């Protein structure tokens, strides 16, 4: 996709079916950060696709889960990825009793980790 449309998150850029998630999860994790795990698999489509998993037990507040999903989609949109299916899974709790999980500092940390995840695929995967 080219032009302004390449920055959207249309249905063809999402992993939506359970069997598509399962086929990517069967592979080993490609990259880990403090809070996330990235799974990838090459696809035969003209663009990369994204799936996000933010479990309620790791982020009990809906606000937190939605913030994580929003930041993941934003990082995915700006990343120049080859034709792969990516699943980003939250692997460690982000809520703490000391403060809310949607602080500016935490959002910055999560964005930095997500950009690091997608940058690893841009370099490591041949185009």
PAVEX-706187 format. One line per 5 residues: number of its first residue (from 1); their letters; for each residue x, y, z of N, C-alpha, C, O. Coordinates in Angstrom, 1 decimal, always signed. Example, Ala and Ser with C-alpha at 12.3 -4.5 7.8 and 13.67 -1.06 7.14 Angstrom:
<nodes>
1	AS	+13.2/-5.7/+7.8/+12.3/-4.5/+7.8/+13.2/-3.3/+7.8/+14.2/-3.3/+8.5 ~ +12.8/-2.2/+7.1/+13.7/-1.1/+7.1/+12.9/+0.0/+7.9/+13.4/+1.1/+8.0
</nodes>
This chain:
<nodes>
1	XXXXX	+0.8/-1.2/+0.0/+0.0/+0.0/+0.0/+0.9/+1.2/+0.0/+2.0/+1.3/+0.6 ~ +0.5/+2.3/-0.7/+1.2/+3.5/-0.7/+0.4/+4.7/-0.4/-0.9/+4.6/-0.3 ~ +1.0/+5.8/-0.1/+0.3/+7.0/+0.1/-0.2/+7.1/+1.6/+0.2/+6.4/+2.4 ~ -1.2/+7.9/+1.8/-1.8/+8.1/+3.1/-2.5/+6.9/+3.6/-2.5/+6.7/+4.9 ~ -3.0/+6.0/+2.8/-3.7/+4.8/+3.2/-2.7/+3.8/+3.9/-3.2/+3.0/+4.7
6	XXXXX	-1.4/+3.9/+3.7/-0.5/+3.0/+4.3/-0.4/+3.2/+5.8/+0.1/+2.3/+6.5 ~ -0.8/+4.4/+6.3/-0.7/+4.6/+7.7/-2.0/+4.2/+8.5/-2.1/+4.5/+9.7 ~ -3.0/+3.7/+7.8/-4.2/+3.3/+8.5/-4.0/+1.9/+9.1/-2.9/+1.3/+9.0 ~ -5.0/+1.4/+9.7/-5.0/+0.0/+10.3/-6.2/-0.7/+9.8/-7.0/-1.2/+10.6 ~ -6.3/-0.9/+8.5/-7.4/-1.6/+7.8/-7.4/-3.0/+8.2/-6.4/-3.6/+8.7
11	XXXXX	-8.5/-3.7/+7.9/-8.7/-5.1/+8.2/-7.6/-6.0/+7.6/-7.2/-7.0/+8.2 ~ -7.2/-5.6/+6.4/-6.2/-6.5/+5.7/-4.8/-6.4/+6.4/-3.9/-7.2/+6.1 ~ -4.6/-5.5/+7.3/-3.4/-5.3/+8.1/-3.5/-5.9/+9.5/-2.6/-5.7/+10.3 ~ -4.6/-6.6/+9.8/-4.8/-7.2/+11.1/-4.8/-8.7/+11.0/-5.2/-9.3/+10.0 ~ -4.4/-9.3/+12.1/-4.6/-10.8/+12.2/-5.9/-10.9/+13.1/-5.9/-10.4/+14.2
16	XXXXX	-6.9/-11.5/+12.5/-8.2/-11.5/+13.2/-8.7/-12.9/+13.5/-9.5/-13.0/+14.5 ~ -8.3/-13.9/+12.8/-8.9/-15.2/+13.0/-8.0/-16.0/+14.0/-6.8/-15.8/+14.0 ~ -8.7/-16.9/+14.7/-8.1/-17.7/+15.7/-7.0/-18.6/+15.2/-5.9/-18.7/+15.7 ~ -7.3/-19.2/+14.0/-6.3/-20.1/+13.4/-5.0/-19.3/+12.9/-3.9/-19.9/+12.9 ~ -5.2/-18.1/+12.5/-4.1/-17.2/+12.1/-3.2/-16.9/+13.3/-2.0/-17.0/+13.3
21	XXXXX	-3.8/-16.6/+14.5/-3.1/-16.4/+15.7/-2.3/-17.6/+16.1/-1.2/-17.6/+16.5 ~ -3.0/-18.8/+16.0/-2.4/-20.0/+16.5/-1.2/-20.4/+15.6/-0.2/-20.9/+16.1 ~ -1.3/-20.2/+14.3/-0.2/-20.5/+13.4/+1.0/-19.7/+13.7/+2.2/-20.2/+13.5 ~ +0.9/-18.5/+14.1/+2.0/-17.6/+14.5/+2.5/-18.0/+15.9/+3.7/-18.0/+16.1 ~ +1.6/-18.3/+16.8/+2.0/-18.7/+18.2/+2.8/-20.0/+18.2/+3.6/-20.2/+19.2
26	XXXXX	+2.6/-20.9/+17.2/+3.3/-22.2/+17.2/+4.8/-22.0/+17.1/+5.5/-22.8/+17.5 ~ +5.2/-20.9/+16.5/+6.6/-20.6/+16.3/+7.2/-20.0/+17.6/+6.4/-19.6/+18.5 ~ +8.5/-20.1/+17.7/+9.1/-19.6/+18.9/+9.1/-18.1/+18.9/+9.0/-17.4/+17.9 ~ +9.1/-17.5/+20.1/+9.2/-16.0/+20.2/+10.5/-15.5/+19.5/+11.6/-16.1/+19.7 ~ +10.4/-14.5/+18.8/+11.5/-13.9/+18.1/+12.3/-13.0/+18.9/+13.5/-12.9/+18.9
31	XXXXX	+11.6/-12.1/+19.6/+12.3/-11.1/+20.4/+11.5/-10.8/+21.6/+10.3/-10.8/+21.7 ~ +12.2/-10.4/+22.7/+11.6/-10.1/+24.0/+12.1/-8.8/+24.5/+13.2/-8.4/+24.3 ~ +11.2/-8.1/+25.2/+11.6/-6.9/+25.9/+11.1/-7.1/+27.4/+10.7/-8.2/+27.7 ~ +11.3/-6.1/+28.2/+10.9/-6.2/+29.6/+9.4/-6.5/+29.7/+9.0/-7.2/+30.7 ~ +8.5/-6.0/+28.8/+7.1/-6.2/+29.0/+6.4/-7.0/+27.9/+5.3/-7.5/+28.0
36	XXXXX	+7.1/-7.2/+26.7/+6.5/-7.8/+25.6/+7.3/-8.9/+25.0/+8.5/-9.1/+25.2 ~ +6.5/-9.8/+24.2/+7.1/-10.9/+23.5/+6.6/-10.7/+22.0/+5.4/-10.5/+21.8 ~ +7.5/-10.8/+21.1/+7.1/-10.7/+19.6/+7.2/-12.1/+19.0/+8.2/-12.7/+19.1 ~ +6.1/-12.5/+18.3/+6.1/-13.7/+17.5/+6.0/-13.3/+16.0/+5.2/-12.4/+15.8 ~ +6.7/-13.9/+15.1/+6.5/-13.5/+13.7/+6.5/-14.8/+12.8/+7.0/-15.8/+13.2
41	XXXXX	+6.0/-14.6/+11.7/+5.9/-15.7/+10.6/+5.8/-15.0/+9.3/+5.0/-14.0/+9.1 ~ +6.6/-15.4/+8.3/+6.5/-14.8/+7.0/+5.1/-15.1/+6.4/+4.5/-16.1/+6.7 ~ +4.6/-14.1/+5.6/+3.3/-14.4/+5.0/+3.4/-14.1/+3.5/+4.4/-13.5/+3.0 ~ +2.4/-14.5/+2.7/+2.5/-14.3/+1.2/+1.6/-13.1/+0.8/+1.2/-13.0/-0.4 ~ +1.4/-12.2/+1.7/+0.6/-11.0/+1.4/+1.5/-9.9/+1.0/+2.7/-9.9/+1.3
46	XXXXX	+0.9/-8.8/+0.4/+1.7/-7.7/+0.1/+2.1/-6.7/+1.2/+2.8/-5.8/+1.0 ~ +1.6/-7.0/+2.4/+1.9/-6.2/+3.6/+2.1/-7.0/+4.8/+1.7/-8.2/+4.9 ~ +2.6/-6.4/+5.9/+2.7/-7.0/+7.2/+1.4/-6.9/+7.9/+0.6/-6.0/+7.6 ~ +1.1/-7.8/+8.8/-0.1/-7.8/+9.6/+0.2/-7.9/+11.1/+1.3/-8.4/+11.4 ~ -0.7/-7.4/+11.9/-0.4/-7.3/+13.3/-1.6/-7.9/+14.1/-2.8/-7.7/+13.8
51	XXXXX	-1.2/-8.6/+15.2/-2.2/-9.0/+16.2/-1.6/-8.6/+17.6/-0.4/-8.7/+17.8 ~ -2.5/-8.2/+18.5/-2.1/-7.8/+19.8/-2.8/-8.6/+20.8/-4.0/-8.7/+20.8 ~ -2.1/-9.1/+21.8/-2.7/-9.8/+22.9/-2.3/-9.1/+24.2/-1.1/-9.1/+24.6 ~ -3.2/-8.6/+24.9/-3.0/-7.9/+26.2/-4.0/-8.6/+27.2/-5.2/-8.2/+27.3 ~ -3.5/-9.5/+28.0/-4.3/-10.3/+28.9/-4.8/-9.5/+30.1/-4.1/-8.6/+30.6
56	XXXXX	-6.0/-9.8/+30.5/-6.6/-9.0/+31.6/-5.9/-9.3/+32.9/-5.8/-8.4/+33.8 ~ -5.3/-10.4/+33.1/-4.6/-10.7/+34.3/-3.3/-9.9/+34.4/-2.8/-9.7/+35.5 ~ -2.7/-9.5/+33.3/-1.5/-8.7/+33.3/-1.8/-7.2/+33.3/-0.9/-6.4/+33.7 ~ -2.9/-6.8/+32.8/-3.4/-5.4/+32.7/-4.9/-5.4/+33.1/-5.7/-5.3/+32.2 ~ -5.2/-5.4/+34.4/-6.6/-5.5/+34.8/-7.5/-4.4/+34.3/-8.7/-4.6/+34.1
61	XXXXX	-7.0/-3.2/+34.2/-7.8/-2.1/+33.8/-7.9/-2.0/+32.3/-6.9/-2.1/+31.6 ~ -9.2/-1.8/+31.8/-9.4/-1.7/+30.3/-8.7/-0.5/+29.7/-8.2/-0.6/+28.6 ~ -8.5/+0.6/+30.5/-7.8/+1.7/+30.1/-6.4/+1.4/+29.7/-5.8/+1.8/+28.7 ~ -5.8/+0.6/+30.6/-4.4/+0.1/+30.4/-4.3/-0.7/+29.1/-3.4/-0.5/+28.3 ~ -5.1/-1.7/+29.0/-5.1/-2.6/+27.8/-5.3/-1.8/+26.5/-4.6/-2.1/+25.5
66	XXXXX	-6.2/-0.9/+26.5/-6.4/-0.1/+25.3/-5.2/+0.8/+25.0/-4.9/+1.0/+23.8 ~ -4.6/+1.4/+26.0/-3.4/+2.2/+25.8/-2.3/+1.3/+25.2/-1.6/+1.8/+24.3 ~ -2.1/+0.1/+25.7/-1.1/-0.8/+25.1/-1.4/-1.1/+23.7/-0.5/-1.1/+22.8 ~ -2.7/-1.4/+23.4/-3.1/-1.7/+22.0/-2.9/-0.5/+21.1/-2.4/-0.7/+19.9 ~ -3.2/+0.6/+21.5/-3.1/+1.9/+20.7/-1.6/+2.1/+20.4/-1.3/+2.5/+19.3
71	XXXXX	-0.8/+2.0/+21.5/+0.7/+2.3/+21.3/+1.3/+1.2/+20.3/+2.2/+1.5/+19.5 ~ +0.8/+0.0/+20.4/+1.3/-1.1/+19.5/+0.9/-0.8/+18.1/+1.8/-0.9/+17.2 ~ -0.3/-0.4/+17.8/-0.7/-0.1/+16.5/+0.1/+1.1/+15.9/+0.4/+1.1/+14.7 ~ +0.3/+2.1/+16.7/+1.0/+3.3/+16.3/+2.5/+2.9/+15.9/+3.0/+3.3/+14.9 ~ +3.1/+2.1/+16.7/+4.5/+1.6/+16.4/+4.5/+0.8/+15.2/+5.4/+0.9/+14.4
76	XXXXX	+3.5/-0.1/+15.0/+3.4/-0.9/+13.8/+3.2/-0.1/+12.5/+3.8/-0.4/+11.5 ~ +2.4/+1.0/+12.6/+2.2/+1.8/+11.4/+3.4/+2.5/+10.9/+3.7/+2.6/+9.7 ~ +4.3/+3.0/+11.9/+5.4/+3.7/+11.5/+6.6/+2.8/+11.1/+7.6/+3.3/+10.6 ~ +6.6/+1.5/+11.5/+7.7/+0.6/+11.2/+7.6/+0.2/+9.8/+6.5/-0.1/+9.2 ~ +8.7/+0.1/+9.1/+8.9/-0.4/+7.8/+9.2/-1.9/+7.8/+10.3/-2.3/+7.9
81	XXXXX	+8.1/-2.7/+7.9/+8.3/-4.1/+8.0/+8.2/-4.9/+6.7/+7.4/-4.4/+5.9 ~ +8.9/-6.0/+6.6/+8.7/-6.9/+5.4/+7.3/-7.6/+5.6/+6.6/-7.3/+6.5 ~ +7.0/-8.4/+4.6/+5.7/-9.1/+4.6/+5.7/-10.2/+5.7/+6.1/-11.4/+5.4 ~ +5.3/-9.9/+6.9/+5.3/-10.9/+8.0/+4.0/-10.7/+8.8/+3.4/-9.6/+8.8 ~ +3.7/-11.7/+9.5/+2.6/-11.7/+10.5/+3.3/-11.5/+11.8/+4.1/-12.3/+12.2
86	XXXXX	+2.9/-10.5/+12.6/+3.5/-10.1/+13.9/+2.4/-10.3/+14.9/+1.3/-9.8/+14.8 ~ +2.7/-10.9/+16.0/+1.9/-10.9/+17.2/+2.7/-10.3/+18.4/+3.7/-10.9/+18.7 ~ +2.2/-9.3/+19.0/+2.8/-8.7/+20.2/+2.0/-9.1/+21.4/+0.8/-8.9/+21.4 ~ +2.6/-9.8/+22.3/+1.9/-10.3/+23.5/+2.5/-9.6/+24.7/+3.7/-9.6/+24.9 ~ +1.7/-9.1/+25.6/+2.1/-8.6/+26.9/+2.5/-9.7/+27.8/+1.7/-10.7/+27.9
91	XXXXX	+3.7/-9.7/+28.3/+4.2/-10.8/+29.1/+4.4/-10.6/+30.6/+4.6/-11.5/+31.3 ~ +4.4/-9.3/+31.0/+4.6/-9.0/+32.4/+3.6/-7.9/+32.8/+3.2/-7.1/+32.0 ~ +3.2/-8.0/+34.0/+2.2/-7.0/+34.5/+2.7/-5.5/+34.4/+3.9/-5.3/+34.6 ~ +1.8/-4.6/+34.0/+2.2/-3.2/+33.9/+1.6/-2.4/+35.0/+2.0/-1.2/+35.1 ~ +0.6/-2.9/+35.7/+0.0/-2.1/+36.8/+0.8/-2.3/+38.0/+1.3/-3.3/+38.3
96	XXXXX	+0.8/-1.2/+38.8/+1.5/-1.3/+40.1/+0.7/-0.5/+41.1/-0.2/+0.3/+40.7 ~ +0.8/-0.8/+42.4/+0.1/-0.2/+43.4/+0.6/+1.2/+43.7/-0.1/+2.1/+44.3 ~ +1.9/+1.5/+43.2/+2.5/+2.8/+43.5/+1.8/+3.9/+42.6/+1.8/+5.1/+43.0 ~ +1.3/+3.6/+41.4/+0.8/+4.6/+40.6/-0.1/+4.0/+39.5/+0.0/+2.8/+39.2 ~ -0.8/+4.8/+38.8/-1.7/+4.3/+37.7/-0.8/+3.8/+36.5/+0.3/+4.3/+36.3
101	XXXXX	-1.4/+2.9/+35.8/-0.6/+2.3/+34.7/-0.6/+3.2/+33.4/-0.1/+2.7/+32.4 ~ -1.2/+4.3/+33.4/-1.3/+5.1/+32.2/-0.5/+6.4/+32.4/-0.8/+7.4/+31.8 ~ +0.5/+6.4/+33.2/+1.4/+7.6/+33.4/+2.2/+7.8/+32.2/+2.4/+7.0/+31.4 ~ +2.6/+9.1/+32.1/+3.4/+9.5/+30.9/+4.7/+8.7/+30.8/+5.2/+8.3/+29.8 ~ +5.3/+8.4/+32.0/+6.6/+7.7/+32.0/+6.4/+6.3/+31.6/+7.2/+5.8/+30.8
106	XXXXX	+5.3/+5.6/+32.0/+5.1/+4.2/+31.6/+4.7/+4.2/+30.1/+5.2/+3.3/+29.4 ~ +3.9/+5.1/+29.6/+3.6/+5.1/+28.2/+4.9/+5.3/+27.4/+5.0/+4.6/+26.3 ~ +5.8/+6.1/+27.8/+7.0/+6.3/+27.1/+7.9/+5.0/+27.1/+8.5/+4.7/+26.0 ~ +7.9/+4.4/+28.2/+8.7/+3.1/+28.3/+8.1/+2.0/+27.4/+8.8/+1.4/+26.6 ~ +6.8/+1.9/+27.4/+6.1/+0.9/+26.5/+6.3/+1.2/+25.0/+6.6/+0.3/+24.2
111	XXXXX	+6.2/+2.5/+24.7/+6.4/+2.9/+23.3/+7.9/+2.6/+22.8/+8.1/+2.1/+21.7 ~ +8.8/+2.9/+23.7/+10.2/+2.6/+23.4/+10.4/+1.1/+23.2/+11.1/+0.7/+22.2 ~ +9.8/+0.3/+24.0/+10.0/-1.2/+23.9/+9.3/-1.7/+22.6/+9.9/-2.5/+21.9 ~ +8.1/-1.1/+22.2/+7.5/-1.5/+21.0/+8.3/-1.1/+19.8/+8.4/-1.9/+18.8 ~ +8.8/+0.1/+19.8/+9.6/+0.5/+18.6/+10.9/-0.4/+18.5/+11.3/-0.7/+17.4
116	XXXXX	+11.4/-0.8/+19.6/+12.6/-1.7/+19.6/+12.2/-3.1/+19.1/+13.0/-3.7/+18.3 ~ +11.0/-3.6/+19.4/+10.5/-4.9/+18.9/+10.5/-4.8/+17.3/+11.0/-5.7/+16.6 ~ +9.8/-3.8/+16.8/+9.6/-3.7/+15.4/+10.9/-3.4/+14.6/+11.1/-3.8/+13.5 ~ +11.8/-2.6/+15.3/+13.1/-2.3/+14.6/+13.9/-3.6/+14.5/+14.7/-3.8/+13.6 ~ +13.7/-4.5/+15.5/+14.5/-5.8/+15.4/+14.1/-6.6/+14.1/+14.9/-7.3/+13.6
121	XXXXX	+12.8/-6.5/+13.7/+12.3/-7.2/+12.6/+12.7/-6.6/+11.3/+12.9/-7.2/+10.3 ~ +12.8/-5.3/+11.3/+13.2/-4.5/+10.1/+14.6/-4.9/+9.7/+14.9/-4.9/+8.5 ~ +15.5/-5.1/+10.7/+16.9/-5.4/+10.5/+17.1/-6.9/+10.2/+17.8/-7.3/+9.3 ~ +16.5/-7.7/+11.1/+16.8/-9.1/+11.1/+16.1/-9.9/+9.9/+16.7/-10.9/+9.5 ~ +15.0/-9.5/+9.5/+14.3/-10.3/+8.4/+14.6/-9.8/+7.1/+14.5/-8.6/+6.8
126	XX	+15.0/-10.7/+6.1/+15.4/-10.2/+4.8/+14.1/-9.8/+4.0/+13.0/-10.4/+4.2 ~ +14.2/-8.8/+3.2/+13.1/-8.2/+2.5/+13.0/-8.9/+1.1/+12.1/-8.6/+0.4
</nodes>
